[in-house]
Amino acid sequence: MGTLFEQPPRGLKSVNLEHIEAEVEYLIDIADKHDVDLKDVISVANLLEKRREITAYIQNGDIHDEQMGGLGKILINLKK
């Protein structure tokens, strides 16, 4: 994690057709392996993605709180 004054650049992510094809094949393999419908596997994958999103949101909030606390300390020191 960077500091308030030294944030590293954010990693840009992209998806291409090879990623999509690999993901489809992966999900089909899981469905076949567990003898379940592909739609059910996709539903579980969506659930996991939602959990990831919520975790990222919470971590971002923690970072924001930490940085705001640091900013608050700077402001208090300016007042002195």
Residue, then its C-alpha position, 0 to 999 in steps of 0.5 A: m500500500g502506498t502512502l498519501f504522498e506516494q501512491p504507486p500507479r494502479g494496475l490496469k487490467s484488460v480482457n481479450l478473446e483468449h481470456i474469454e475462451a479460456e474462462v468458458e472452457y474452465l467453467i465447462d470443465i468444472a460443470d462436467k467434473h461435478d456433473v452440474d449445469l453450466k448455469d449453476v457454475i456461472s452462478v457460483a462464479n458470479l457469487l465469488e466475484k461479488r465476494r471479491e468486489i465486497t472485499a475490495y470495497i472494504q479494503n479500499g475503505d480501510i485504506h481511505d480511513e488510514q489515510m484520512g487519519g494521517l491527514g488529520k494528524i498533519l492538520i492537528n500539527l499545523k494548528k500547534 
